[in-house]
Amino acid sequence: MSTFKRVDESIKVAIIGGGPSGLAAAIELARLLFVEWQLYEQKPTISEIGTGITLQRSTWRLLEQLGASKHLRAEDFFRAPDGHDNQYRPVVKASDVEQINGISKATVFWYSTDSKWIYTTPLDDSDWEITCRVREAEGGDRSSWGREVSLADFLKGFQEYCEPVQQLLSLVSRVKRFDYFGGRRLQSVVKHGSVALIGDASHPLSGAFGAGAAFALEDAHTLAGALLWAASSKRDLADALRLFDSVRSPYHSALYQTMDTIAASHEETSRNAASAEEEIVGRIENVSKPEHNWMYYHDVDQALEDAILALEETAIKSVL
Ligand SMILES: Cc1cc2nc3c(=O)[nH]c(=O)nc-3n(C[C@H](O)[C@H](O)[C@H](O)COP(=O)(O)OP(=O)(O)OC[C@H]3O[C@@H](n4cnc5c(N)ncnc54)[C@H](O)[C@@H]3O)c2cc1C
């Protein structure tokens, strides 16, 4: 992107990566006639990575706006990985789960101590998903997606769980580990006045809030909105990216703040709990507080509109 070019004169954009943020950016930018874009993806083909993804209400709203939701079918949501290949989020057969007494058909988080949880949910009539989170010491062999691990080692990490969960885990035949890691927190998501970071590249949230896809779509939507604003008000690209940054960077900071608040309350809970059970109850209460769910209701259009208003008010004041 050239920094000082007026946005309405047509700009060229390179989108790096065809994950949720890159694809959303492509759809959003395709709607802007003054943008010529090219998407670069390192993988030669679209392929399944074998992990589930939860669509939060905010994700769904943006998929609707993108016109993508109408292309999603039930089997897209509830699709097991090929064969019976089990990952960190293994899929097991519903007919086997039905034999276990004490496993609810509702989606359940089975909390333990030390940030450990197991999430169980039926996907459709034939499959169940199990997601297991456990905090492990950092090793030198971290990989981003899907490293096969020993089933015995995996099961060792969840031995304190009650009998129905043990039976459920015994159905898993292979498991892969998906590591969460991220870079440092950035003050700004714009570099050199011409590069905008979107999606996971812009924030190290490491899976917090289970809404990385929503954040990615919000980034792309805001970026397109900022470019449209610049084009219609005859600004240059740097103005558009400054606006984008002024909307998204504070949003990320607010997410970090919420993440830190929850982490601090978990630490306090662990310190003060008289028993494992008390700690688990405390942790559930910490994450369930309504003030920690604000991001699912975030109105990304309103946030951009507010930032544009604030910018224009500042501009008027500087003229007066
Ligand atoms: C195990 C796991 C479970 C998750 N569960 C959920 C969930 O339930 N709900 C939710 O909303 N989010 C979830 N997330 C987070 C969500 O998957 C991410 O936030 C989201 O995928 C981010 O999209 P992205 O496009 O920014 O990045 P990515 O999805 O990582 O896509 C980046 C793309 O860029 C490509 N790429 C990388 N480098 C280059 C390069 N140099 N050149 C060209 N292409 C390149 C990659 O191949 C990839 O296709 C989960 C994440 C993990 C790891």
The ligand as an ORCA input file, in Angstrom:
! r2SCAN-3c Opt
* xyz 0 1
  C      -7.110    -25.118     19.081
  C      -7.772    -23.806     18.760
  C      -9.135    -23.670     18.964
  C      -9.795    -22.454     18.667
  N     -11.142    -22.353     18.886
  C     -11.794    -21.229     18.537
  C     -13.205    -21.135     18.679
  O     -13.852    -22.079     19.122
  N     -13.831    -19.988     18.301
  C     -13.131    -18.913     17.780
  O     -13.750    -17.905     17.423
  N     -11.780    -18.980     17.661
  C     -11.108    -20.099     18.015
  N      -9.742    -20.169     17.876
  C      -9.040    -18.981     17.377
  C      -9.219    -18.830     15.869
  O      -8.956    -20.057     15.215
  C      -8.248    -17.748     15.387
  O      -8.426    -16.578     16.147
  C      -8.488    -17.438     13.915
  O      -8.219    -18.583     13.112
  C      -7.583    -16.272     13.484
  O      -7.705    -16.096     12.099
  P      -6.492    -15.485     11.278
  O      -6.965    -15.427      9.867
  O      -6.062    -14.218     11.913
  O      -5.295    -16.483     11.465
  P      -5.155    -17.997     10.987
  O      -6.454    -18.716     11.100
  O      -3.986    -18.525     11.745
  O      -4.804    -17.902      9.445
  C      -3.571    -17.424      9.017
  C      -3.342    -17.943      7.599
  O      -2.162    -17.343      7.107
  C      -1.399    -18.329      6.436
  N      -0.016    -17.843      6.472
  C       0.792    -17.757      7.550
  N       1.978    -17.232      7.185
  C       1.905    -16.971      5.860
  C       2.805    -16.409      4.926
  N       4.021    -16.012      5.288
  N       2.399    -16.289      3.640
  C       1.151    -16.661      3.251
  N       0.256    -17.205      4.109
  C       0.625    -17.353      5.396
  C      -1.644    -19.593      7.214
  O      -1.392    -20.727      6.430
  C      -3.137    -19.442      7.535
  O      -3.960    -19.970      6.531
  C      -9.060    -21.362     18.165
  C      -7.672    -21.476     17.965
  C      -7.037    -22.687     18.274
  C      -5.545    -22.796     18.074
*
